[in-house]
Amino acid sequence: MNRSKIVAIITGAISILLAIAYLLLVQLLDFRGEMQPAPVSQLSVVSCQLSVVSGSCQW
């Protein structure tokens, strides 16, 4: 076998492994159930934490 064939086989194997890992990750994340939105009281805390840099956070 020449070098280009070996590189093609290795690249294909890596591609298949990445695809399987992606599918397993999606199944794992989907298994957790339906996503629930954050409570409104928590949203203000998060937005305040994100705006600390700009100094526009008001409690």
Buried (B, 14 or more C-beta within 10 A) or exposed (E): EEEEEEEEEEEEEEEEEEEEEEEEEEEEEEEEEEEEEEEEEEEEEEEEEEEEEEEEBEE
